[in-house]
Amino acid sequence: MKFYIEFNPCKECKDIIKELNENIHLQTDEGSKKFLRHITYNHTEVSQAIIDEFPKESDKENFPWFR
């Protein structure tokens, strides 16, 4: 799955991207996990943009007597 995001990468982001480009063996799941973990925990603007894009669900069980 490809995911396109627009944000300002920090030094660690750039280092991870550089490492991914240099090591073809790291481009597998482990490299993706490392980068995804980094942007999830260190770049709240990325997480918030992803959350904003998810469709909002209404209450599945909306019982009128349960209020």
Secondary structure, 3 states (H helix, E strand, C coil): CCCCCCCCCCHHHHHHHHHHHHCHHHHCHHHHHHHHHHHHHHCHHHHHHHHHHCCCCCCCCCCCCCC
